[in-house]
């Protein structure tokens, strides 16, 4: 272990040796880097593209136990996920917040009301919940009053709590917390070679167009869908230890029938799959997800017409809201890198994670396979234990109670922070900021106080101060980084707004 001062000097290049190099800047790599840096290890993380640019920004954006996993008897995974749900509500209150899910049960569904209710009771028992309400069943009158829910055949409407998050920002804030603890975190750093060397490895990656090589005692392979490709970069060969099964999950976004809808739904389709309907940004509904084998490039998944039509049909079956393909304003797909357990049904492939160790002298490499965004923090702890098994010395666990970057204010304090912002910034923008940047919103306010001109919009609802924060603090390099991952403001912009943000980044690159 080294002091924070020594880690800082390594971070700026005074020495090229680190205790740990993490390959991959998705949620798993972020969790590992944060935990390791907080335990006193010197850490470098290399992400080939932007942070959370693949699976970690393409989830259903739920922090949940995974109620459907109960049918697969994955009780350990559900229990761990439910406990992590409460932990994340505490350490990331600006990004993780509760939603009430309604479960309409209709005549002829594969799971009758008594079976769903039994599953929800088990959900309660496994959760050890302290922050969320109990599961239950709506009264007949309350069920009949649910807007647009088709009354024909509805036998019951049950309810349970879970949580929503912005997956890309959760990843980013975890990385920023690792940086604050001394880690060298960088995006657009593609690793080109990993060479066994003495008691560890020499890792080469490209940064700002030039090769850079560092030494590390340990390497963690958090490559997600590319985990085996990362192993292929190990000189001398390191045969893949696990067969990955790539499963695509797609989502569509449609306008809300009425603004500011707050209800979420869990729908049972005839094929026994579960489809979520989630309110988003007070004006849209997210409908998803699918589970289909993905055969193409994991960097370029796309929602197929068949997946889109499947989701629309499921939604229309339950709701008197005649959405069509023409109403879809956005769709996204993510590739889940699951451990292939031989299941014929992609929906039944386990979401459990596995760690595989590869020893190298007195050091070694750990590869991460599988996992869920909900359990990323716990996975980070398990990777630390695996590193200790390889000989790493470090301090003890700490991440369960420590807020991530931006997470030091509860939601009531965040609401007050929104009200206290500069009057030159509209209230709705300040509110978006506090539930995007959390406590770090105060830094954007301070920049505007120093230079009031920064309150002026580059595009509607996007003041220049926000763009400067995204570049200087959050490593945004392109308009896409900002519009799709630092925020989701792309969906609130017309073509002129997108062009304005794109032009702003282009001008910065020309003058850099």
C-alpha positions in Angstrom: 0.0 0.0 0.0 1.1 3.6 -0.6 0.1 6.9 0.8 -2.4 9.1 -1.0 0.5 11.5 -1.8 2.5 8.7 -3.4 -0.6 7.5 -5.3 -1.1 11.1 -6.6 2.5 11.3 -7.8 2.0 8.0 -9.7 -1.2 9.3 -11.1 0.6 12.2 -12.8 3.3 10.0 -14.2 6.3 10.3 -11.8 6.4 6.5 -11.7 4.8 4.0 -14.0 4.2 1.3 -11.4 0.8 0.7 -9.9 -0.6 -1.9 -7.5 -3.6 -2.5 -9.8 -4.6 -1.9 -13.4 -8.3 -2.2 -14.1 -9.2 -2.8 -17.8 -12.8 -1.6 -18.5 -14.7 1.5 -17.3 -18.2 0.0 -17.0 -19.9 -0.4 -13.6 -17.9 -3.5 -12.6 -14.5 -1.8 -13.4 -15.7 1.4 -11.6 -16.6 -0.6 -8.5 -13.3 -2.3 -8.4 -11.3 0.9 -8.9 -13.2 2.7 -6.2 -12.9 -0.1 -3.6 -9.2 -0.7 -4.3 -8.3 3.0 -4.2 -10.1 3.4 -0.9 -8.2 0.5 0.6 -4.9 2.1 -0.2 -3.9 0.5 -3.5 -2.5 2.6 -6.3 -4.9 2.1 -9.2 -5.0 2.9 -12.9 -8.2 2.3 -14.9 -8.2 2.2 -18.7 -11.5 2.3 -20.7 -11.2 1.9 -24.5 -14.1 4.2 -25.2 -16.2 6.4 -23.0 -17.1 5.3 -19.5 -20.3 3.2 -19.4 -20.4 3.4 -23.2 -21.7 -0.2 -23.6 -23.7 -2.5 -21.3 -23.5 -0.1 -18.3 -25.5 2.6 -20.0 -28.0 0.2 -21.7 -29.6 -1.5 -18.8 -33.3 -1.2 -17.7 -31.9 1.3 -15.2 -33.4 -0.5 -12.2 -31.8 -1.2 -8.9 -33.8 -4.2 -7.9 -33.9 -7.6 -6.4 -35.0 -9.3 -9.6 -38.4 -10.7 -8.7 -38.4 -13.0 -11.7 -35.2 -14.7 -10.4 -37.3 -16.2 -7.6 -38.8 -18.7 -10.1 -35.3 -19.8 -10.9 -34.5 -20.4 -7.2 -31.7 -17.8 -7.3 -32.5 -16.8 -3.7 -28.9 -15.9 -2.8 -28.8 -13.5 -5.8 -32.2 -11.9 -4.9 -31.3 -11.5 -1.3 -28.0 -9.9 -2.1 -29.6 -7.6 -4.7 -32.3 -6.5 -2.3 -29.7 -5.6 0.4 -27.6 -3.8 -2.1 -30.7 -1.9 -3.2 -30.9 -0.3 0.3 -27.2 0.3 0.4 -27.2 2.2 -2.9 -30.2 4.3 -1.8 -28.0 5.5 1.1 -24.7 6.1 -0.7 -26.1 7.5 -4.0 -29.4 9.3 -3.0 -29.2 11.7 -6.0 -29.2 8.8 -8.4 -31.1 5.9 -6.8 -34.7 6.5 -5.8 -37.8 4.4 -5.1 -40.5 3.5 -7.5 -43.7 1.7 -6.8 -44.4 -1.1 -9.3 -48.0 -2.2 -10.0 -48.5 -5.8 -11.2 -51.8 -6.3 -12.9 -52.9 -10.0 -12.9 -55.4 -11.0 -15.6 -57.4 -14.1 -16.3 -55.4 -16.8 -18.0 -51.9 -15.5 -17.2 -49.2 -18.1 -16.5 -48.9 -16.8 -12.9 -52.1 -16.4 -11.0 -52.6 -13.8 -8.3 -51.9 -16.1 -5.4 -48.5 -17.1 -6.9 -47.5 -13.5 -7.6 -48.5 -12.6 -4.0 -46.5 -15.5 -2.6 -43.5 -14.3 -4.6 -43.9 -10.8 -3.2 -44.1 -12.0 0.3 -40.8 -13.9 -0.2 -39.4 -10.7 -1.7 -40.3 -8.9 1.6 -38.7 -11.7 3.7 -35.5 -11.7 1.7 -35.1 -7.9 1.6 -34.5 -7.0 5.2 -35.9 -3.6 4.1 -35.7 -0.5 6.2 -36.2 2.2 3.6 -39.0 1.0 1.4 -42.7 0.1 1.8 -44.0 -3.5 2.0 -45.4 -5.3 -0.9 -49.2 -5.6 -1.1 -52.4 -5.7 -3.1 -54.5 -2.8 -4.2 -58.2 -2.7 -3.1 -60.7 -3.3 -5.8 -61.6 0.4 -5.9 -57.9 1.4 -6.2 -57.3 -1.2 -8.9 -60.3 0.1 -10.9 -59.0 3.6 -10.7 -55.6 2.9 -12.3 -55.6 5.1 -15.4 -55.8 3.4 -18.8 -55.4 -0.1 -17.3 -57.8 -2.3 -19.3 -60.4 -3.6 -16.9 -61.3 -6.7 -18.9 -60.0 -9.7 -17.2 -58.0 -8.0 -14.4 -58.3 -10.2 -11.4 -56.0 -8.3 -9.1 -53.4 -5.5 -9.0 -50.4 -6.2 -6.7 -47.6 -3.8 -5.8 -44.0 -3.8 -4.6 -41.2 -1.3 -4.3 -37.9 -1.2 -6.2 -35.6 1.5 -7.3 -34.6 3.4 -10.5 -31.2 4.9 -11.4 -29.3 6.5 -14.2 -26.9 3.7 -14.9 -24.3 5.7 -16.8 -24.1 8.4 -14.1 -23.9 5.7 -11.4 -20.9 4.3 -13.2 -19.4 7.8 -13.7 -19.9 8.9 -10.1 -18.3 5.7 -8.8 -15.3 6.4 -11.1 -15.1 10.0 -9.9 -15.1 8.8 -6.3 -12.2 6.4 -7.2 -10.3 9.4 -8.7 -10.9 11.5 -5.5 -9.2 8.7 -3.6 -6.1 8.8 -5.8 -6.9 6.5 -8.7 -5.8 7.4 -12.3 -9.0 7.1 -14.2 -9.1 7.6 -18.0 -11.5 7.1 -20.9 -10.5 6.6 -24.5 -7.5 4.5 -23.4 -7.7 1.3 -25.4 -5.4 -1.4 -24.0 -3.2 -3.0 -26.7 -1.0 -5.4 -24.9 -0.7 -7.1 -21.5 2.8 -8.7 -20.9 3.6 -10.9 -18.0 6.7 -9.4 -16.4 8.4 -10.7 -13.2 5.9 -10.4 -10.4 3.1 -8.8 -12.4 2.4 -7.3 -15.8 3.4 -4.5 -18.2 0.2 -3.0 -19.6 0.3 -0.9 -22.7 -2.6 1.4 -23.8 -3.0 4.4 -26.1 -3.7 7.8 -24.6 -4.1 11.0 -26.6 -2.9 9.1 -29.6 0.4 7.9 -28.0 1.3 4.6 -26.4 1.8 4.5 -22.7 3.1 1.6 -20.7 2.7 1.0 -17.0 3.6 -1.8 -14.6 1.2 -3.4 -12.2 1.3 -6.3 -9.7 -2.3 -7.1 -10.4 -4.7 -6.7 -13.3 -8.5 -6.9 -13.1 -10.2 -7.7 -16.4 -13.6 -5.9 -16.3 -14.1 -6.0 -20.1 -17.8 -7.1 -19.9 -18.7 -8.5 -23.3 -15.0 -8.2 -24.3 -13.7 -10.0 -21.2 -12.3 -12.9 -23.3 -10.9 -10.4 -25.8 -9.0 -8.7 -23.0 -7.4 -12.1 -22.1 -6.5 -12.4 -25.8 -4.2 -9.4 -25.3 -2.1 -11.2 -22.8 1.2 -12.0 -24.4 2.0 -15.7 -24.3 -1.7 -16.5 -24.2 -4.3 -16.8 -21.4 -7.0 -19.1 -22.6 -10.5 -17.9 -21.8 -11.8 -19.6 -18.7 -15.5 -19.1 -19.2 -17.7 -19.2 -22.2 -19.8 -16.0 -22.5 -23.3 -15.9 -23.7 -24.3 -12.6 -25.2 -27.9 -11.8 -24.6 -29.5 -8.6 -26.0 -32.0 -6.6 -24.0 -33.8 -3.8 -25.9 -36.0 -1.0 -24.7 -38.3 1.5 -26.4 -39.3 5.0 -25.2 -42.8 6.5 -25.9 -44.4 9.7 -24.8 -46.5 9.5 -21.6 -50.2 9.7 -22.2 -50.3 12.3 -19.4 -47.3 14.3 -18.0 -45.7 13.5 -14.7 -47.0 10.0 -14.4 -45.3 8.3 -11.5 -46.6 4.7 -11.6 -44.3 1.9 -12.9 -45.7 -1.5 -14.0 -44.4 -5.0 -14.1 -46.3 -6.8 -16.9 -46.5 -10.6 -17.3 -46.5 -11.5 -21.0 -48.0 -14.7 -22.3 -44.5 -16.2 -22.9 -43.8 -15.9 -19.1 -41.4 -13.0 -19.6 -41.7 -9.8 -17.6 -41.8 -6.4 -19.2 -41.4 -3.2 -17.3 -43.1 0.1 -17.9 -41.1 2.9 -16.2 -41.9 6.7 -16.1 -38.9 8.7 -17.2 -38.1 12.5 -17.2 -41.8 13.3 -16.3 -42.8 13.0 -20.0 -41.8 9.5 -21.3 -42.4 5.8 -20.6 -39.6 3.3 -20.9 -40.9 -0.2 -22.0 -38.6 -3.1 -21.8 -36.8 -5.4 -21.9 -36.3 -8.3 -24.3 -34.0 -11.3 -24.0 -32.7 -12.5 -27.3 -29.4 -14.1 -28.3 -26.9 -11.5 -29.8 -24.8 -12.7 -32.6 -23.2 -9.5 -33.9 -20.7 -6.9 -32.7 -21.4 -6.3 -29.0 -20.4 -2.6 -29.6 -23.3 -2.1 -32.0 -26.5 -3.7 -30.6 -29.8 -2.4 -31.9 -33.5 -2.9 -31.2 -34.9 -5.0 -34.0 -38.4 -4.4 -35.4 -39.5 -7.7 -33.9 -38.3 -6.7 -30.5 -40.1 -3.3 -30.8 -43.3 -4.9 -31.9 -43.1 -7.4 -29.1 -42.8 -4.7 -26.5 -45.6 -2.6 -28.0 -47.9 -5.6 -28.2 -47.3 -6.4 -24.5 -48.0 -2.8 -23.5 -51.2 -2.5 -25.6 -52.5 -5.8 -24.1 -52.7 -4.2 -20.7 -53.3 -0.5 -21.5 -55.9 1.5 -23.3 -53.2 3.7 -24.9 -52.9 3.0 -28.6 -49.1 3.4 -29.1 -47.6 2.3 -32.4 -44.2 2.2 -33.9 -44.6 5.8 -35.0 -44.8 6.8 -31.4 -41.4 5.4 -30.4 -39.1 8.4 -29.9 -36.0 6.4 -29.0 -34.8 2.8 -28.4 -31.7 1.3 -27.1 -30.2 -2.1 -26.7 -27.5 -3.5 -24.4 -25.6 -6.8 -24.6 -25.5 -8.7 -21.3 -22.3 -10.7 -21.0 -23.7 -13.7 -19.1 -21.9 -16.9 -18.1 -23.1 -19.6 -20.4 -24.8 -22.2 -18.2 -26.3 -24.2 -21.1 -29.8 -23.0 -20.7 -32.0 -23.1 -23.8 -33.9 -20.0 -22.8 -31.9 -16.7 -22.7 -34.2 -15.4 -20.0 -33.2 -18.3 -17.8 -29.4 -17.8 -18.1 -28.1 -17.0 -14.6 -27.3 -13.4 -13.7 -24.8 -14.5 -11.1 -21.3 -13.3 -11.5 -18.1 -15.4 -11.5 -14.5 -14.5 -10.9 -11.6 -16.3 -12.4 -8.0 -15.9 -11.2 -4.9 -16.2 -13.3 -1.7 -16.2 -11.3 1.5 -14.5 -12.6 4.5 -14.8 -10.3 3.7 -13.0 -7.1 0.9 -11.1 -8.8 -2.0 -12.1 -11.0 -5.1 -11.3 -13.0 -8.7 -11.6 -12.1 -11.4 -11.7 -14.8 -15.0 -10.8 -14.1 -17.8 -12.6 -15.8 -21.4 -11.7 -15.6 -23.0 -9.5 -12.9 -25.7 -6.9 -12.5 -25.6 -3.2 -12.0 -27.5 -3.7 -8.7 -24.7 -5.8 -7.2 -21.7 -3.9 -8.5 -20.5 -2.7 -5.1 -20.7 -6.1 -3.6 -18.8 -7.5 -6.6 -16.1 -5.0 -6.0 -15.7 -6.3 -2.4 -15.4 -9.9 -3.7 -12.7 -8.8 -6.2 -10.8 -7.3 -3.3 -11.0 -10.7 -1.5 -9.8 -12.5 -4.6 -6.8 -10.0 -4.9 -6.0 -10.8 -1.2 -6.0 -14.5 -2.1 -3.4 -13.6 -4.7 -1.2 -11.9 -2.1 -2.4 -8.3 -2.2 -2.2 -6.3 1.0 -4.9 -3.7 1.7 -7.2 -2.2 4.2 -10.6 -3.6 5.0 -14.0 -3.1 3.5 -15.4 0.4 3.5 -17.8 1.0 0.6 -21.0 0.0 2.2 -21.5 3.2 4.1 -19.4 5.8 2.2 -21.3 8.0 -0.2 -20.1 8.0 -3.8 -19.2 11.3 -5.6 -22.1 13.7 -5.4 -23.9 11.5 -2.9 -23.4 13.4 0.4 -26.8 15.1 0.4 -30.1 13.4 1.0 -33.0 14.0 -1.3 -34.5 16.7 0.9 -31.2 18.6 1.0 -30.9 18.2 -2.8 -34.3 19.8 -3.2 -33.1 22.8 -1.1 -30.0 23.0 -3.2 -32.1 23.3 -6.3 -34.0 26.2 -4.8 -30.8 27.9 -3.7 -29.2 28.1 -7.2 -28.7 31.2 -9.3 -31.9 32.8 -10.5 -30.4 33.1 -14.0 -30.7 29.3 -14.3 -34.4 28.1 -14.7 -35.8 26.1 -11.7 -36.3 23.0 -13.9 -32.7 23.1 -15.0 -31.5 23.4 -11.4 -33.7 20.5 -10.4 -32.3 18.4 -13.2 -28.8 19.3 -12.0 -29.2 18.2 -8.4 -30.6 14.9 -9.4 -27.8 14.4 -11.9 -24.7 15.8 -10.2 -25.9 15.7 -6.6 -23.8 17.7 -4.2 -21.4 18.6 -7.1 -24.2 21.0 -8.4 -22.7 23.5 -6.0 -19.5 23.5 -8.1 -21.5 24.5 -11.2 -23.2 27.3 -9.1 -19.8 28.5 -8.1 -18.6 28.7 -11.7 -21.6 30.8 -12.6 -21.0 33.1 -9.5 -17.4 33.7 -10.8 -18.6 34.2 -14.4 -22.3 35.0 -14.8 -22.1 34.6 -18.6 -21.8 30.9 -18.0 -25.5 30.8 -17.1 -26.3 31.4 -20.8 -27.6 28.4 -22.7 -25.6 26.8 -25.4 -28.7 24.8 -26.3 -32.2 25.0 -24.6 -31.8 24.1 -20.9 -28.0 23.5 -21.2 -26.0 26.4 -19.8 -22.4 26.6 -20.7 -21.4 26.1 -17.1 -22.8 22.6 -17.3 -20.8 21.7 -20.4 -17.6 23.1 -18.8 -18.2 20.9 -15.8 -18.8 17.8 -17.9 -15.4 18.4 -19.7 -13.2 19.5 -16.8 -14.5 17.2 -14.1 -16.3 14.4 -15.9 -14.0 13.7 -18.8 -16.6 14.3 -21.5 -14.7 14.4 -24.8 -17.6 14.5 -27.3 -21.1 15.8 -27.6 -22.3 12.2 -27.5 -20.5 11.7 -24.1 -22.4 14.7 -22.7 -25.8 14.3 -24.3 -26.2 10.5 -23.9 -24.1 9.5 -20.8 -23.3 12.6 -18.6 -26.9 13.5 -19.1 -29.9 12.3 -21.2 -30.5 15.8 -22.5 -30.4 14.6 -26.1 -34.0 13.5 -25.8 -35.1 17.0 -24.8 -33.4 18.7 -27.8 -34.4 19.2 -31.4 -31.9 19.0 -34.2 -30.8 22.6 -33.7 -30.0 21.9 -30.0 -28.0 18.8 -30.8 -26.0 20.8 -33.4 -25.3 23.6 -30.9 -23.8 21.2 -28.4 -21.9 19.4 -31.1 -20.5 22.7 -32.4 -19.5 23.7 -28.9 -17.4 20.6 -28.5 -15.9 21.0 -32.0 -14.8 24.5 -31.2 -13.1 23.3 -28.0 -11.2 20.6 -29.8 -10.0 23.1 -32.4 -8.6 25.4 -29.7 -7.3 22.7 -27.4 
